[in-house]
Amino acid sequence: MSSEYKQVKRMTTAGRIIHWANAISMVVAIITGLYIGHPYYQTFIADGAVDKYVMAWNRWGHFIVAIIFDVTSIVIAYLFFFSRFEKAYKKVIPTRKNITEFFEVLINLVTLNRRKKFDSTHGDSFNSVYFLVFHLLLIWMLLSGLQLYVSGLESGISSIGNWWPWMLHIATDWTRVVSGGTVMDVRISHHYSMWFIVIWVIFHIYYQVWRTIFWKEGDIAIVFGGSKFVKEN
């Protein structure tokens, strides 16, 4: 293999940590979010009594992973433009080269790798745009989720001061207008966005397996070891 393939670094250690932190947080967010919307299980304590804090624990877990998403989103946004490893924003600019590459990758997928007229050594425009859509969905989930959170603070105050709900209202009240005007509209939009993200994840996993099988470059290993192997010309 060493004479025919070369090892190419595709993801840094920090990138892999962020990837798996987001993946685990997403699973927790979906499980707890579905429970918050419609409780589907109960836990019992001594003598068969129902644990009355199940909802509280689910809300706490949902809020914690939302904070993780907030932090990683800020890091990802910074790396999107200023990473010293790979500046992803360059691949989503609608230049002639990027548009051509985008459709070539799409044709490659549709034709089951019968046509491959692009370099798969590094990140391509199709994958970059696809991940940009994911992060935009994630930002909407975070902002709409914070709107639902602050709407629950009916007194307008919090344990850390009035500044916290005041700041959240300024940052997220516009999500009501975009969603339809009410908190329930935001809740419905938040719920539907979750299913769009689930669909995104399903295709993402499928596509990584697809590329590994058809390209034979070990793409699925990128999120584990950070590298793939590309045939040398």
mmCIF file of the C-alpha atoms, coordinates in Angstrom:
data_MODEL
# 
_entry.id   MODEL 
# 
loop_
_atom_site.group_PDB 
_atom_site.id 
_atom_site.type_symbol 
_atom_site.label_atom_id 
_atom_site.label_alt_id 
_atom_site.label_comp_id 
_atom_site.label_asym_id 
_atom_site.label_entity_id 
_atom_site.label_seq_id 
_atom_site.pdbx_PDB_ins_code 
_atom_site.Cartn_x 
_atom_site.Cartn_y 
_atom_site.Cartn_z 
_atom_site.occupancy 
_atom_site.B_iso_or_equiv 
_atom_site.pdbx_formal_charge 
_atom_site.auth_seq_id 
_atom_site.auth_comp_id 
_atom_site.auth_asym_id 
_atom_site.auth_atom_id 
_atom_site.pdbx_PDB_model_num 
ATOM 1   C CA . MET A 1 1   ? 0.000   0.000  0.000   1.00 0.00 ? 1   MET A CA 1 
ATOM 2   C CA . SER A 1 2   ? 2.830   2.391  0.774   1.00 0.00 ? 2   SER A CA 1 
ATOM 3   C CA . SER A 1 3   ? 4.001   2.354  -2.868  1.00 0.00 ? 3   SER A CA 1 
ATOM 4   C CA . GLU A 1 4   ? 0.523   2.995  -4.330  1.00 0.00 ? 4   GLU A CA 1 
ATOM 5   C CA . TYR A 1 5   ? -1.190  5.165  -1.732  1.00 0.00 ? 5   TYR A CA 1 
ATOM 6   C CA . LYS A 1 6   ? -0.209  8.241  0.194   1.00 0.00 ? 6   LYS A CA 1 
ATOM 7   C CA . GLN A 1 7   ? -1.590  9.207  3.592   1.00 0.00 ? 7   GLN A CA 1 
ATOM 8   C CA . VAL A 1 8   ? -3.396  12.542 3.606   1.00 0.00 ? 8   VAL A CA 1 
ATOM 9   C CA . LYS A 1 9   ? -4.270  14.454 6.772   1.00 0.00 ? 9   LYS A CA 1 
ATOM 10  C CA . ARG A 1 10  ? -7.909  15.508 6.613   1.00 0.00 ? 10  ARG A CA 1 
ATOM 11  C CA . MET A 1 11  ? -9.006  16.342 10.151  1.00 0.00 ? 11  MET A CA 1 
ATOM 12  C CA . THR A 1 12  ? -7.133  17.723 13.141  1.00 0.00 ? 12  THR A CA 1 
ATOM 13  C CA . THR A 1 13  ? -7.400  16.347 16.666  1.00 0.00 ? 13  THR A CA 1 
ATOM 14  C CA . ALA A 1 14  ? -9.480  19.369 17.668  1.00 0.00 ? 14  ALA A CA 1 
ATOM 15  C CA . GLY A 1 15  ? -11.792 18.762 14.714  1.00 0.00 ? 15  GLY A CA 1 
ATOM 16  C CA . ARG A 1 16  ? -12.321 15.129 15.711  1.00 0.00 ? 16  ARG A CA 1 
ATOM 17  C CA . ILE A 1 17  ? -13.040 16.067 19.322  1.00 0.00 ? 17  ILE A CA 1 
ATOM 18  C CA . ILE A 1 18  ? -15.622 18.624 18.158  1.00 0.00 ? 18  ILE A CA 1 
ATOM 19  C CA . HIS A 1 19  ? -17.145 16.085 15.768  1.00 0.00 ? 19  HIS A CA 1 
ATOM 20  C CA . TRP A 1 20  ? -17.679 13.419 18.430  1.00 0.00 ? 20  TRP A CA 1 
ATOM 21  C CA . ALA A 1 21  ? -18.762 15.952 21.065  1.00 0.00 ? 21  ALA A CA 1 
ATOM 22  C CA . ASN A 1 22  ? -21.437 17.145 18.651  1.00 0.00 ? 22  ASN A CA 1 
ATOM 23  C CA . ALA A 1 23  ? -22.446 13.605 17.698  1.00 0.00 ? 23  ALA A CA 1 
ATOM 24  C CA . ILE A 1 24  ? -22.925 12.509 21.318  1.00 0.00 ? 24  ILE A CA 1 
ATOM 25  C CA . SER A 1 25  ? -24.627 15.785 22.244  1.00 0.00 ? 25  SER A CA 1 
ATOM 26  C CA . MET A 1 26  ? -26.983 15.416 19.298  1.00 0.00 ? 26  MET A CA 1 
ATOM 27  C CA . VAL A 1 27  ? -28.107 11.969 20.445  1.00 0.00 ? 27  VAL A CA 1 
ATOM 28  C CA . VAL A 1 28  ? -28.739 13.298 23.960  1.00 0.00 ? 28  VAL A CA 1 
ATOM 29  C CA . ALA A 1 29  ? -30.525 16.390 22.610  1.00 0.00 ? 29  ALA A CA 1 
ATOM 30  C CA . ILE A 1 30  ? -32.876 14.294 20.461  1.00 0.00 ? 30  ILE A CA 1 
ATOM 31  C CA . ILE A 1 31  ? -33.690 11.823 23.259  1.00 0.00 ? 31  ILE A CA 1 
ATOM 32  C CA . THR A 1 32  ? -34.320 14.549 25.844  1.00 0.00 ? 32  THR A CA 1 
ATOM 33  C CA . GLY A 1 33  ? -36.026 16.904 23.389  1.00 0.00 ? 33  GLY A CA 1 
ATOM 34  C CA . LEU A 1 34  ? -38.553 14.277 22.328  1.00 0.00 ? 34  LEU A CA 1 
ATOM 35  C CA . TYR A 1 35  ? -39.266 13.582 25.993  1.00 0.00 ? 35  TYR A CA 1 
ATOM 36  C CA . ILE A 1 36  ? -39.784 17.270 26.769  1.00 0.00 ? 36  ILE A CA 1 
ATOM 37  C CA . GLY A 1 37  ? -42.232 17.549 23.879  1.00 0.00 ? 37  GLY A CA 1 
ATOM 38  C CA . HIS A 1 38  ? -44.080 14.326 24.697  1.00 0.00 ? 38  HIS A CA 1 
ATOM 39  C CA . PRO A 1 39  ? -42.965 12.285 27.761  1.00 0.00 ? 39  PRO A CA 1 
ATOM 40  C CA . TYR A 1 40  ? -42.605 8.682  26.620  1.00 0.00 ? 40  TYR A CA 1 
ATOM 41  C CA . TYR A 1 41  ? -41.165 6.892  29.654  1.00 0.00 ? 41  TYR A CA 1 
ATOM 42  C CA . GLN A 1 42  ? -41.249 6.895  33.450  1.00 0.00 ? 42  GLN A CA 1 
ATOM 43  C CA . THR A 1 43  ? -38.752 5.955  36.112  1.00 0.00 ? 43  THR A CA 1 
ATOM 44  C CA . PHE A 1 44  ? -39.654 4.567  39.487  1.00 0.00 ? 44  PHE A CA 1 
ATOM 45  C CA . ILE A 1 45  ? -38.107 4.956  42.902  1.00 0.00 ? 45  ILE A CA 1 
ATOM 46  C CA . ALA A 1 46  ? -38.730 3.019  46.096  1.00 0.00 ? 46  ALA A CA 1 
ATOM 47  C CA . ASP A 1 47  ? -42.109 1.307  46.643  1.00 0.00 ? 47  ASP A CA 1 
ATOM 48  C CA . GLY A 1 48  ? -43.102 1.777  42.994  1.00 0.00 ? 48  GLY A CA 1 
ATOM 49  C CA . ALA A 1 49  ? -43.487 5.549  43.265  1.00 0.00 ? 49  ALA A CA 1 
ATOM 50  C CA . VAL A 1 50  ? -42.922 7.523  40.067  1.00 0.00 ? 50  VAL A CA 1 
ATOM 51  C CA . ASP A 1 51  ? -39.853 9.751  40.045  1.00 0.00 ? 51  ASP A CA 1 
ATOM 52  C CA . LYS A 1 52  ? -41.295 13.253 39.713  1.00 0.00 ? 52  LYS A CA 1 
ATOM 53  C CA . TYR A 1 53  ? -37.984 14.744 38.622  1.00 0.00 ? 53  TYR A CA 1 
ATOM 54  C CA . VAL A 1 54  ? -37.718 12.896 35.286  1.00 0.00 ? 54  VAL A CA 1 
ATOM 55  C CA . MET A 1 55  ? -38.805 15.962 33.309  1.00 0.00 ? 55  MET A CA 1 
ATOM 56  C CA . ALA A 1 56  ? -36.401 18.155 35.269  1.00 0.00 ? 56  ALA A CA 1 
ATOM 57  C CA . TRP A 1 57  ? -33.490 15.811 34.506  1.00 0.00 ? 57  TRP A CA 1 
ATOM 58  C CA . ASN A 1 58  ? -34.407 15.737 30.810  1.00 0.00 ? 58  ASN A CA 1 
ATOM 59  C CA . ARG A 1 59  ? -34.585 19.525 30.686  1.00 0.00 ? 59  ARG A CA 1 
ATOM 60  C CA . TRP A 1 60  ? -31.244 19.766 32.463  1.00 0.00 ? 60  TRP A CA 1 
ATOM 61  C CA . GLY A 1 61  ? -29.612 17.317 30.044  1.00 0.00 ? 61  GLY A CA 1 
ATOM 62  C CA . HIS A 1 62  ? -31.112 19.133 27.065  1.00 0.00 ? 62  HIS A CA 1 
ATOM 63  C CA . PHE A 1 63  ? -29.803 22.460 28.329  1.00 0.00 ? 63  PHE A CA 1 
ATOM 64  C CA . ILE A 1 64  ? -26.282 21.099 29.012  1.00 0.00 ? 64  ILE A CA 1 
ATOM 65  C CA . VAL A 1 65  ? -25.855 19.660 25.515  1.00 0.00 ? 65  VAL A CA 1 
ATOM 66  C CA . ALA A 1 66  ? -27.247 22.927 24.104  1.00 0.00 ? 66  ALA A CA 1 
ATOM 67  C CA . ILE A 1 67  ? -24.410 24.732 25.893  1.00 0.00 ? 67  ILE A CA 1 
ATOM 68  C CA . ILE A 1 68  ? -21.922 22.283 24.332  1.00 0.00 ? 68  ILE A CA 1 
ATOM 69  C CA . PHE A 1 69  ? -23.427 23.050 20.923  1.00 0.00 ? 69  PHE A CA 1 
ATOM 70  C CA . ASP A 1 70  ? -23.133 26.785 21.648  1.00 0.00 ? 70  ASP A CA 1 
ATOM 71  C CA . VAL A 1 71  ? -19.444 26.525 22.499  1.00 0.00 ? 71  VAL A CA 1 
ATOM 72  C CA . THR A 1 72  ? -18.540 24.233 19.602  1.00 0.00 ? 72  THR A CA 1 
ATOM 73  C CA . SER A 1 73  ? -20.545 26.396 17.198  1.00 0.00 ? 73  SER A CA 1 
ATOM 74  C CA . ILE A 1 74  ? -18.453 29.419 18.136  1.00 0.00 ? 74  ILE A CA 1 
ATOM 75  C CA . VAL A 1 75  ? -15.254 27.399 17.649  1.00 0.00 ? 75  VAL A CA 1 
ATOM 76  C CA . ILE A 1 76  ? -16.477 25.997 14.314  1.00 0.00 ? 76  ILE A CA 1 
ATOM 77  C CA . ALA A 1 77  ? -17.479 29.476 13.107  1.00 0.00 ? 77  ALA A CA 1 
ATOM 78  C CA . TYR A 1 78  ? -13.985 30.743 13.923  1.00 0.00 ? 78  TYR A CA 1 
ATOM 79  C CA . LEU A 1 79  ? -12.246 27.796 12.236  1.00 0.00 ? 79  LEU A CA 1 
ATOM 80  C CA . PHE A 1 80  ? -14.543 28.138 9.217   1.00 0.00 ? 80  PHE A CA 1 
ATOM 81  C CA . PHE A 1 81  ? -12.739 31.382 8.362   1.00 0.00 ? 81  PHE A CA 1 
ATOM 82  C CA . PHE A 1 82  ? -9.437  31.336 10.246  1.00 0.00 ? 82  PHE A CA 1 
ATOM 83  C CA . SER A 1 83  ? -8.301  27.711 10.547  1.00 0.00 ? 83  SER A CA 1 
ATOM 84  C CA . ARG A 1 84  ? -4.598  27.260 9.782   1.00 0.00 ? 84  ARG A CA 1 
ATOM 85  C CA . PHE A 1 85  ? -5.337  23.712 8.617   1.00 0.00 ? 85  PHE A CA 1 
ATOM 86  C CA . GLU A 1 86  ? -8.158  24.183 6.101   1.00 0.00 ? 86  GLU A CA 1 
ATOM 87  C CA . LYS A 1 87  ? -10.351 27.257 5.569   1.00 0.00 ? 87  LYS A CA 1 
ATOM 88  C CA . ALA A 1 88  ? -13.730 25.730 4.694   1.00 0.00 ? 88  ALA A CA 1 
ATOM 89  C CA . TYR A 1 89  ? -15.287 29.024 3.588   1.00 0.00 ? 89  TYR A CA 1 
ATOM 90  C CA . LYS A 1 90  ? -13.176 28.997 0.429   1.00 0.00 ? 90  LYS A CA 1 
ATOM 91  C CA . LYS A 1 91  ? -15.090 25.945 -0.810  1.00 0.00 ? 91  LYS A CA 1 
ATOM 92  C CA . VAL A 1 92  ? -18.557 27.483 -0.435  1.00 0.00 ? 92  VAL A CA 1 
ATOM 93  C CA . ILE A 1 93  ? -17.848 30.693 -2.335  1.00 0.00 ? 93  ILE A CA 1 
ATOM 94  C CA . PRO A 1 94  ? -19.834 30.367 -5.615  1.00 0.00 ? 94  PRO A CA 1 
ATOM 95  C CA . THR A 1 95  ? -16.862 30.632 -7.944  1.00 0.00 ? 95  THR A CA 1 
ATOM 96  C CA . ARG A 1 96  ? -16.830 28.880 -11.327 1.00 0.00 ? 96  ARG A CA 1 
ATOM 97  C CA . LYS A 1 97  ? -14.355 26.305 -9.995  1.00 0.00 ? 97  LYS A CA 1 
ATOM 98  C CA . ASN A 1 98  ? -16.403 25.541 -6.871  1.00 0.00 ? 98  ASN A CA 1 
ATOM 99  C CA . ILE A 1 99  ? -19.700 25.299 -8.764  1.00 0.00 ? 99  ILE A CA 1 
ATOM 100 C CA . THR A 1 100 ? -18.149 22.922 -11.306 1.00 0.00 ? 100 THR A CA 1 
ATOM 101 C CA . GLU A 1 101 ? -16.676 20.792 -8.528  1.00 0.00 ? 101 GLU A CA 1 
ATOM 102 C CA . PHE A 1 102 ? -19.992 20.748 -6.651  1.00 0.00 ? 102 PHE A CA 1 
ATOM 103 C CA . PHE A 1 103 ? -21.864 19.298 -9.619  1.00 0.00 ? 103 PHE A CA 1 
ATOM 104 C CA . GLU A 1 104 ? -19.052 16.894 -10.506 1.00 0.00 ? 104 GLU A CA 1 
ATOM 105 C CA . VAL A 1 105 ? -19.205 15.424 -6.998  1.00 0.00 ? 105 VAL A CA 1 
ATOM 106 C CA . LEU A 1 106 ? -22.990 15.223 -7.252  1.00 0.00 ? 106 LEU A CA 1 
ATOM 107 C CA . ILE A 1 107 ? -22.745 13.457 -10.626 1.00 0.00 ? 107 ILE A CA 1 
ATOM 108 C CA . ASN A 1 108 ? -20.182 11.103 -9.117  1.00 0.00 ? 108 ASN A CA 1 
ATOM 109 C CA . LEU A 1 109 ? -22.682 10.193 -6.406  1.00 0.00 ? 109 LEU A CA 1 
ATOM 110 C CA . VAL A 1 110 ? -25.621 9.762  -8.768  1.00 0.00 ? 110 VAL A CA 1 
ATOM 111 C CA . THR A 1 111 ? -23.650 7.660  -11.259 1.00 0.00 ? 111 THR A CA 1 
ATOM 112 C CA . LEU A 1 112 ? -22.207 5.439  -8.515  1.00 0.00 ? 112 LEU A CA 1 
ATOM 113 C CA . ASN A 1 113 ? -18.633 6.590  -9.156  1.00 0.00 ? 113 ASN A CA 1 
ATOM 114 C CA . ARG A 1 114 ? -18.747 5.889  -12.908 1.00 0.00 ? 114 ARG A CA 1 
ATOM 115 C CA . ARG A 1 115 ? -17.545 9.443  -13.498 1.00 0.00 ? 115 ARG A CA 1 
ATOM 116 C CA . LYS A 1 116 ? -15.012 11.121 -11.228 1.00 0.00 ? 116 LYS A CA 1 
ATOM 117 C CA . LYS A 1 117 ? -13.567 14.370 -12.553 1.00 0.00 ? 117 LYS A CA 1 
ATOM 118 C CA . PHE A 1 118 ? -12.431 16.024 -9.336  1.00 0.00 ? 118 PHE A CA 1 
ATOM 119 C CA . ASP A 1 119 ? -9.699  15.649 -6.760  1.00 0.00 ? 119 ASP A CA 1 
ATOM 120 C CA . SER A 1 120 ? -10.940 13.782 -3.676  1.00 0.00 ? 120 SER A CA 1 
ATOM 121 C CA . THR A 1 121 ? -7.681  14.261 -1.790  1.00 0.00 ? 121 THR A CA 1 
ATOM 122 C CA . HIS A 1 122 ? -9.055  17.207 0.172   1.00 0.00 ? 122 HIS A CA 1 
ATOM 123 C CA . GLY A 1 123 ? -12.470 18.595 1.069   1.00 0.00 ? 123 GLY A CA 1 
ATOM 124 C CA . ASP A 1 124 ? -14.777 19.260 -1.878  1.00 0.00 ? 124 ASP A CA 1 
ATOM 125 C CA . SER A 1 125 ? -17.448 21.917 -2.481  1.00 0.00 ? 125 SER A CA 1 
ATOM 126 C CA . PHE A 1 126 ? -20.357 19.486 -2.244  1.00 0.00 ? 126 PHE A CA 1 
ATOM 127 C CA . ASN A 1 127 ? -19.396 18.296 1.236   1.00 0.00 ? 127 ASN A CA 1 
ATOM 128 C CA . SER A 1 128 ? -18.554 21.848 2.342   1.00 0.00 ? 128 SER A CA 1 
ATOM 129 C CA . VAL A 1 129 ? -21.970 23.169 1.298   1.00 0.00 ? 129 VAL A CA 1 
ATOM 130 C CA . TYR A 1 130 ? -23.639 20.152 2.893   1.00 0.00 ? 130 TYR A CA 1 
ATOM 131 C CA . PHE A 1 131 ? -21.920 20.857 6.216   1.00 0.00 ? 131 PHE A CA 1 
ATOM 132 C CA . LEU A 1 132 ? -22.746 24.554 5.952   1.00 0.00 ? 132 LEU A CA 1 
ATOM 133 C CA . VAL A 1 133 ? -26.445 23.605 5.736   1.00 0.00 ? 133 VAL A CA 1 
ATOM 134 C CA . PHE A 1 134 ? -26.019 21.491 8.874   1.00 0.00 ? 134 PHE A CA 1 
ATOM 135 C CA . HIS A 1 135 ? -24.443 24.308 10.841  1.00 0.00 ? 135 HIS A CA 1 
ATOM 136 C CA . LEU A 1 136 ? -27.126 26.759 9.730   1.00 0.00 ? 136 LEU A CA 1 
ATOM 137 C CA . LEU A 1 137 ? -29.765 24.280 10.929  1.00 0.00 ? 137 LEU A CA 1 
ATOM 138 C CA . LEU A 1 138 ? -27.869 23.925 14.190  1.00 0.00 ? 138 LEU A CA 1 
ATOM 139 C CA . ILE A 1 139 ? -27.764 27.694 14.704  1.00 0.00 ? 139 ILE A CA 1 
ATOM 140 C CA . TRP A 1 140 ? -31.528 27.871 14.152  1.00 0.00 ? 140 TRP A CA 1 
ATOM 141 C CA . MET A 1 141 ? -32.037 25.052 16.653  1.00 0.00 ? 141 MET A CA 1 
ATOM 142 C CA . LEU A 1 142 ? -29.948 26.884 19.233  1.00 0.00 ? 142 LEU A CA 1 
ATOM 143 C CA . LEU A 1 143 ? -31.687 30.244 18.790  1.00 0.00 ? 143 LEU A CA 1 
ATOM 144 C CA . SER A 1 144 ? -35.208 28.817 18.646  1.00 0.00 ? 144 SER A CA 1 
ATOM 145 C CA . GLY A 1 145 ? -34.410 26.613 21.648  1.00 0.00 ? 145 GLY A CA 1 
ATOM 146 C CA . LEU A 1 146 ? -33.223 29.624 23.649  1.00 0.00 ? 146 LEU A CA 1 
ATOM 147 C CA . GLN A 1 147 ? -36.445 31.425 22.698  1.00 0.00 ? 147 GLN A CA 1 
ATOM 148 C CA . LEU A 1 148 ? -38.454 28.529 24.124  1.00 0.00 ? 148 LEU A CA 1 
ATOM 149 C CA . TYR A 1 149 ? -36.271 28.600 27.233  1.00 0.00 ? 149 TYR A CA 1 
ATOM 150 C CA . VAL A 1 150 ? -36.627 32.326 27.870  1.00 0.00 ? 150 VAL A CA 1 
ATOM 151 C CA . SER A 1 151 ? -40.380 32.170 27.167  1.00 0.00 ? 151 SER A CA 1 
ATOM 152 C CA . GLY A 1 152 ? -40.638 29.814 30.128  1.00 0.00 ? 152 GLY A CA 1 
ATOM 153 C CA . LEU A 1 153 ? -39.207 32.479 32.441  1.00 0.00 ? 153 LEU A CA 1 
ATOM 154 C CA . GLU A 1 154 ? -42.606 34.101 32.928  1.00 0.00 ? 154 GLU A CA 1 
ATOM 155 C CA . SER A 1 155 ? -41.419 36.286 35.789  1.00 0.00 ? 155 SER A CA 1 
ATOM 156 C CA . GLY A 1 156 ? -38.803 37.845 33.532  1.00 0.00 ? 156 GLY A CA 1 
ATOM 157 C CA . ILE A 1 157 ? -36.020 37.145 36.015  1.00 0.00 ? 157 ILE A CA 1 
ATOM 158 C CA . SER A 1 158 ? -33.519 34.358 36.569  1.00 0.00 ? 158 SER A CA 1 
ATOM 159 C CA . SER A 1 159 ? -31.276 33.107 39.344  1.00 0.00 ? 159 SER A CA 1 
ATOM 160 C CA . ILE A 1 160 ? -28.292 34.901 37.796  1.00 0.00 ? 160 ILE A CA 1 
ATOM 161 C CA . GLY A 1 161 ? -30.029 38.243 37.283  1.00 0.00 ? 161 GLY A CA 1 
ATOM 162 C CA . ASN A 1 162 ? -32.377 40.136 34.976  1.00 0.00 ? 162 ASN A CA 1 
ATOM 163 C CA . TRP A 1 163 ? -29.667 40.619 32.363  1.00 0.00 ? 163 TRP A CA 1 
ATOM 164 C CA . TRP A 1 164 ? -29.844 36.984 31.250  1.00 0.00 ? 164 TRP A CA 1 
ATOM 165 C CA . PRO A 1 165 ? -33.494 36.845 30.052  1.00 0.00 ? 165 PRO A CA 1 
ATOM 166 C CA . TRP A 1 166 ? -33.164 40.421 28.749  1.00 0.00 ? 166 TRP A CA 1 
ATOM 167 C CA . MET A 1 167 ? -30.217 39.381 26.556  1.00 0.00 ? 167 MET A CA 1 
ATOM 168 C CA . LEU A 1 168 ? -31.992 36.229 25.339  1.00 0.00 ? 168 LEU A CA 1 
ATOM 169 C CA . HIS A 1 169 ? -35.105 38.185 24.386  1.00 0.00 ? 169 HIS A CA 1 
ATOM 170 C CA . ILE A 1 170 ? -33.027 40.615 22.333  1.00 0.00 ? 170 ILE A CA 1 
ATOM 171 C CA . ALA A 1 171 ? -31.143 37.755 20.642  1.00 0.00 ? 171 ALA A CA 1 
ATOM 172 C CA . THR A 1 172 ? -34.060 35.402 19.945  1.00 0.00 ? 172 THR A CA 1 
ATOM 173 C CA . ASP A 1 173 ? -37.438 37.185 19.924  1.00 0.00 ? 173 ASP A CA 1 
ATOM 174 C CA . TRP A 1 174 ? -37.150 37.545 16.146  1.00 0.00 ? 174 TRP A CA 1 
ATOM 175 C CA . THR A 1 175 ? -37.512 33.757 15.845  1.00 0.00 ? 175 THR A CA 1 
ATOM 176 C CA . ARG A 1 176 ? -41.203 34.188 16.744  1.00 0.00 ? 176 ARG A CA 1 
ATOM 177 C CA . VAL A 1 177 ? -41.766 36.478 13.776  1.00 0.00 ? 177 VAL A CA 1 
ATOM 178 C CA . VAL A 1 178 ? -39.901 34.151 11.410  1.00 0.00 ? 178 VAL A CA 1 
ATOM 179 C CA . SER A 1 179 ? -41.755 31.076 12.686  1.00 0.00 ? 179 SER A CA 1 
ATOM 180 C CA . GLY A 1 180 ? -45.246 32.555 12.534  1.00 0.00 ? 180 GLY A CA 1 
ATOM 181 C CA . GLY A 1 181 ? -45.693 34.895 15.502  1.00 0.00 ? 181 GLY A CA 1 
ATOM 182 C CA . THR A 1 182 ? -46.223 32.727 18.564  1.00 0.00 ? 182 THR A CA 1 
ATOM 183 C CA . VAL A 1 183 ? -44.162 30.595 20.922  1.00 0.00 ? 183 VAL A CA 1 
ATOM 184 C CA . MET A 1 184 ? -46.010 27.525 19.676  1.00 0.00 ? 184 MET A CA 1 
ATOM 185 C CA . ASP A 1 185 ? -44.881 28.347 16.123  1.00 0.00 ? 185 ASP A CA 1 
ATOM 186 C CA . VAL A 1 186 ? -41.302 28.441 17.379  1.00 0.00 ? 186 VAL A CA 1 
ATOM 187 C CA . ARG A 1 187 ? -41.820 25.107 19.150  1.00 0.00 ? 187 ARG A CA 1 
ATOM 188 C CA . ILE A 1 188 ? -43.170 23.483 15.977  1.00 0.00 ? 188 ILE A CA 1 
ATOM 189 C CA . SER A 1 189 ? -40.310 24.918 13.898  1.00 0.00 ? 189 SER A CA 1 
ATOM 190 C CA . HIS A 1 190 ? -37.797 23.690 16.484  1.00 0.00 ? 190 HIS A CA 1 
ATOM 191 C CA . HIS A 1 191 ? -39.325 20.214 16.340  1.00 0.00 ? 191 HIS A CA 1 
ATOM 192 C CA . TYR A 1 192 ? -39.365 20.021 12.528  1.00 0.00 ? 192 TYR A CA 1 
ATOM 193 C CA . SER A 1 193 ? -35.789 21.295 12.362  1.00 0.00 ? 193 SER A CA 1 
ATOM 194 C CA . MET A 1 194 ? -34.760 18.377 14.557  1.00 0.00 ? 194 MET A CA 1 
ATOM 195 C CA . TRP A 1 195 ? -36.114 15.951 11.941  1.00 0.00 ? 195 TRP A CA 1 
ATOM 196 C CA . PHE A 1 196 ? -34.269 17.803 9.174   1.00 0.00 ? 196 PHE A CA 1 
ATOM 197 C CA . ILE A 1 197 ? -31.070 17.343 11.192  1.00 0.00 ? 197 ILE A CA 1 
ATOM 198 C CA . VAL A 1 198 ? -31.848 13.633 11.662  1.00 0.00 ? 198 VAL A CA 1 
ATOM 199 C CA . ILE A 1 199 ? -32.272 13.300 7.883   1.00 0.00 ? 199 ILE A CA 1 
ATOM 200 C CA . TRP A 1 200 ? -29.005 15.197 7.413   1.00 0.00 ? 200 TRP A CA 1 
ATOM 201 C CA . VAL A 1 201 ? -27.168 12.822 9.762   1.00 0.00 ? 201 VAL A CA 1 
ATOM 202 C CA . ILE A 1 202 ? -28.589 9.721  8.046   1.00 0.00 ? 202 ILE A CA 1 
ATOM 203 C CA . PHE A 1 203 ? -27.359 10.902 4.640   1.00 0.00 ? 203 PHE A CA 1 
ATOM 204 C CA . HIS A 1 204 ? -24.027 12.015 6.111   1.00 0.00 ? 204 HIS A CA 1 
ATOM 205 C CA . ILE A 1 205 ? -23.330 8.558  7.544   1.00 0.00 ? 205 ILE A CA 1 
ATOM 206 C CA . TYR A 1 206 ? -24.540 6.883  4.343   1.00 0.00 ? 206 TYR A CA 1 
ATOM 207 C CA . TYR A 1 207 ? -22.338 9.119  2.187   1.00 0.00 ? 207 TYR A CA 1 
ATOM 208 C CA . GLN A 1 208 ? -19.217 8.481  4.259   1.00 0.00 ? 208 GLN A CA 1 
ATOM 209 C CA . VAL A 1 209 ? -19.767 4.729  3.943   1.00 0.00 ? 209 VAL A CA 1 
ATOM 210 C CA . TRP A 1 210 ? -20.543 5.182  0.225   1.00 0.00 ? 210 TRP A CA 1 
ATOM 211 C CA . ARG A 1 211 ? -17.309 7.063  -0.387  1.00 0.00 ? 211 ARG A CA 1 
ATOM 212 C CA . THR A 1 212 ? -15.324 4.486  1.550   1.00 0.00 ? 212 THR A CA 1 
ATOM 213 C CA . ILE A 1 213 ? -16.740 1.674  -0.604  1.00 0.00 ? 213 ILE A CA 1 
ATOM 214 C CA . PHE A 1 214 ? -16.598 3.360  -4.005  1.00 0.00 ? 214 PHE A CA 1 
ATOM 215 C CA . TRP A 1 215 ? -13.503 5.545  -3.711  1.00 0.00 ? 215 TRP A CA 1 
ATOM 216 C CA . LYS A 1 216 ? -11.509 2.996  -1.664  1.00 0.00 ? 216 LYS A CA 1 
ATOM 217 C CA . GLU A 1 217 ? -9.637  5.772  0.118   1.00 0.00 ? 217 GLU A CA 1 
ATOM 218 C CA . GLY A 1 218 ? -10.645 5.032  3.708   1.00 0.00 ? 218 GLY A CA 1 
ATOM 219 C CA . ASP A 1 219 ? -12.795 8.162  4.124   1.00 0.00 ? 219 ASP A CA 1 
ATOM 220 C CA . ILE A 1 220 ? -14.692 6.716  7.072   1.00 0.00 ? 220 ILE A CA 1 
ATOM 221 C CA . ALA A 1 221 ? -11.426 6.556  9.030   1.00 0.00 ? 221 ALA A CA 1 
ATOM 222 C CA . ILE A 1 222 ? -11.035 10.339 8.934   1.00 0.00 ? 222 ILE A CA 1 
ATOM 223 C CA . VAL A 1 223 ? -13.168 10.926 12.048  1.00 0.00 ? 223 VAL A CA 1 
ATOM 224 C CA . PHE A 1 224 ? -11.159 8.308  13.960  1.00 0.00 ? 224 PHE A CA 1 
ATOM 225 C CA . GLY A 1 225 ? -7.551  8.857  12.913  1.00 0.00 ? 225 GLY A CA 1 
ATOM 226 C CA . GLY A 1 226 ? -7.762  12.107 11.003  1.00 0.00 ? 226 GLY A CA 1 
ATOM 227 C CA . SER A 1 227 ? -6.327  10.704 7.764   1.00 0.00 ? 227 SER A CA 1 
ATOM 228 C CA . LYS A 1 228 ? -7.319  8.965  4.521   1.00 0.00 ? 228 LYS A CA 1 
ATOM 229 C CA . PHE A 1 229 ? -5.282  7.238  1.814   1.00 0.00 ? 229 PHE A CA 1 
ATOM 230 C CA . VAL A 1 230 ? -5.232  8.458  -1.773  1.00 0.00 ? 230 VAL A CA 1 
ATOM 231 C CA . LYS A 1 231 ? -3.707  6.765  -4.789  1.00 0.00 ? 231 LYS A CA 1 
ATOM 232 C CA . GLU A 1 232 ? -0.516  8.365  -6.001  1.00 0.00 ? 232 GLU A CA 1 
ATOM 233 C CA . ASN A 1 233 ? -0.443  9.421  -9.649  1.00 0.00 ? 233 ASN A CA 1 
# 
